[in-house]
């Protein structure tokens, strides 16, 4: 999957490009995930890591999933003490490392943005496939490599920039799945 950076409500966010339009995911076919890598959000859906109104990342439930009952007929998420219970508690524990990594990634992207390392996604790579994503960004590999990457948080900057560059090789596959070009 091609990798990109987007401007979110609370700053830059890392993502995989899953389609040619917002809310399109071409990696799902007849209800099955087709890619080799399964993102954490799919293994724990409808629970997701999300930013709250205060910008903090935590556990959320996708209200659009159709999996939340209208009445009191379902399994409760919370005990009377407001502690998470049952599968909700186990999902939170499973997602806790992912939530921490997401916070670290958002911090890293903020630092890279301040250093001028975030740049527009290369449009020349998309035009042959009939796709244009002006809202997507990537990392400028040269700018990242010119930075002092000795701090623990910046240790992942160069591998991330390299991975993002290499992920652009997946554009033909994405285009084929979108139906714009045969494989």
C-alpha positions as CSV (number, residue, x, y, z in Angstrom):
1,X,0.0,0.0,0.0
2,X,1.3,3.5,-0.7
3,X,2.0,5.4,2.5
4,X,1.2,9.1,3.0
5,X,0.9,11.8,5.6
6,X,-2.3,13.8,6.0
7,X,-3.2,16.9,8.0
8,X,-5.6,15.8,10.8
9,X,-7.5,17.7,13.3
10,X,-4.6,17.8,15.7
11,X,-1.6,17.7,13.4
12,X,0.0,15.4,10.9
13,X,-1.0,11.8,10.8
14,X,0.5,8.8,9.0
15,X,-1.8,6.6,6.9
16,X,-2.0,4.0,4.1
17,X,-3.7,5.0,0.9
18,X,-6.5,2.5,0.3
19,X,-8.4,4.0,-2.6
20,X,-8.7,6.8,-5.1
21,X,-11.5,8.6,-3.1
22,X,-12.3,9.5,0.5
23,X,-14.0,6.5,2.3
24,X,-13.0,4.1,-0.5
25,X,-11.0,1.0,0.4
26,X,-10.0,-1.1,-2.6
27,X,-8.2,-3.6,-0.4
28,X,-11.5,-5.0,0.7
29,X,-13.3,-7.3,-1.8
30,X,-16.6,-8.9,-1.0
31,X,-16.0,-8.4,2.7
32,X,-12.5,-9.9,2.7
33,X,-9.2,-8.1,3.3
34,X,-7.0,-8.6,0.2
35,X,-3.6,-7.1,1.3
36,X,-0.8,-9.1,2.8
37,X,-0.5,-6.8,5.9
38,X,-3.6,-6.5,8.1
39,X,-3.7,-3.1,9.9
40,X,-4.3,-3.2,13.7
41,X,-7.5,-1.2,13.2
42,X,-9.1,-4.1,11.3
43,X,-8.2,-6.7,13.9
44,X,-9.9,-4.7,16.7
45,X,-12.7,-3.0,14.8
46,X,-15.1,-1.4,15.7
47,X,-12.7,-0.2,18.4
48,X,-10.2,2.2,17.1
49,X,-7.4,4.5,18.3
50,X,-8.7,8.1,17.8
51,X,-8.0,11.6,19.0
52,X,-10.4,13.1,21.4
53,X,-11.5,16.7,21.6
54,X,-8.4,17.4,23.8
55,X,-6.0,16.0,21.1
56,X,-5.2,12.9,23.2
57,X,-5.2,9.5,21.6
58,X,-7.4,6.9,23.2
59,X,-9.8,4.1,22.5
60,X,-13.0,4.9,20.6
61,X,-15.9,3.0,19.1
62,X,-16.9,3.5,15.5
63,X,-20.6,4.6,15.9
64,X,-21.1,4.1,12.1
65,X,-20.2,0.4,12.3
66,X,-23.8,-0.7,12.9
67,X,-22.6,-2.8,15.8
68,X,-23.9,-0.6,18.6
69,X,-27.3,-1.5,19.9
70,X,-30.0,1.1,20.2
71,X,-31.3,-0.1,23.6
72,X,-29.8,-1.8,26.6
73,X,-29.7,-5.2,25.0
74,X,-26.0,-5.4,24.3
75,X,-22.9,-6.1,26.4
76,X,-21.9,-3.1,28.5
77,X,-18.5,-1.4,27.8
78,X,-18.2,-0.1,31.4
79,X,-18.8,-1.3,34.9
80,X,-20.8,0.9,37.3
81,X,-17.3,2.2,38.5
82,X,-16.7,3.4,34.9
83,X,-13.9,0.8,34.4
84,X,-13.8,-1.0,31.0
85,X,-15.1,-4.5,31.3
86,X,-15.0,-7.7,29.2
87,X,-14.0,-7.6,25.6
88,X,-13.9,-3.8,25.7
89,X,-11.1,-4.0,28.4
90,X,-9.3,-6.7,26.4
91,X,-9.5,-4.7,23.2
92,X,-8.1,-1.6,25.0
93,X,-5.2,-3.7,26.3
94,X,-4.5,-5.0,22.9
95,X,-4.6,-1.6,21.3
96,X,-2.6,0.1,24.1
97,X,0.8,-0.4,22.4
98,X,-0.7,0.8,19.1
99,X,-2.0,3.9,20.8
100,X,1.4,4.6,22.2
101,X,3.1,4.1,18.8
102,X,0.5,6.4,17.2
103,X,1.3,9.2,19.7
104,X,5.1,8.7,19.0
105,X,4.4,8.9,15.3
106,X,2.4,12.1,15.7
107,X,5.2,13.6,17.7
108,X,7.8,12.6,15.1
109,X,5.7,14.0,12.3
110,X,5.4,17.4,14.2
111,X,9.2,17.6,14.5
112,X,9.7,16.7,10.9
113,X,7.1,19.3,9.8
114,X,8.9,22.0,11.8
115,X,12.1,20.9,10.1
116,X,10.5,21.3,6.6
117,X,10.7,17.6,5.8
118,X,7.0,17.2,5.0
119,X,6.3,17.8,1.3
120,X,3.5,17.2,-1.2
121,X,3.0,13.7,-2.5
122,X,4.8,13.3,-5.9
123,X,2.0,14.1,-8.4
124,X,4.1,12.9,-11.3
125,X,3.8,9.4,-10.0
126,X,0.1,9.5,-9.9
127,X,-1.0,11.1,-13.2
128,X,-0.2,8.0,-15.4
129,X,-2.8,6.2,-13.3
130,X,-5.5,8.9,-13.4
131,X,-5.2,9.7,-9.7
132,X,-4.5,13.0,-8.0
133,X,-4.4,13.4,-4.2
134,X,-3.5,17.1,-3.4
135,X,-4.2,16.5,0.3
136,X,-1.5,13.8,0.7
137,X,2.1,14.4,1.8
138,X,5.3,12.5,2.1
139,X,8.7,13.0,3.6
140,X,11.6,14.6,1.7
141,X,14.3,11.9,2.1
142,X,17.1,14.4,1.5
143,X,15.8,16.8,4.2
144,X,15.4,13.9,6.7
145,X,18.9,12.7,6.0
146,X,20.4,16.1,6.6
147,X,18.9,16.3,10.1
148,X,20.6,15.3,13.3
149,X,18.8,12.1,13.9
150,X,20.5,11.2,17.2
151,X,17.5,11.7,19.5
152,X,15.5,8.6,20.4
153,X,12.3,10.0,18.8
154,X,14.1,10.8,15.5
155,X,15.6,7.3,15.2
156,X,12.7,6.2,13.0
157,X,12.7,9.3,10.7
158,X,15.1,7.9,8.1
159,X,13.5,4.4,7.9
160,X,10.1,6.1,7.7
161,X,11.2,8.3,4.9
162,X,12.7,5.4,3.0
163,X,9.6,3.3,3.5
164,X,7.4,6.1,2.2
165,X,9.5,6.4,-0.9
166,X,9.4,2.7,-1.5
167,X,5.7,2.5,-1.0
168,X,5.1,4.6,-4.1
169,X,6.0,1.4,-6.0
170,X,2.5,0.2,-5.0
171,X,0.8,2.9,-7.1
172,X,0.3,0.6,-10.1
173,X,-1.3,-2.0,-7.8
174,X,-3.6,0.6,-6.3
175,X,-4.6,1.9,-9.7
176,X,-5.4,-1.7,-10.8
177,X,-7.6,-2.2,-7.8
178,X,-9.3,1.1,-8.4
179,X,-10.0,-0.2,-11.9
180,X,-8.2,2.5,-13.7
181,X,-5.5,0.2,-15.2
182,X,-5.1,-3.5,-15.6
183,X,-2.4,-5.3,-13.7
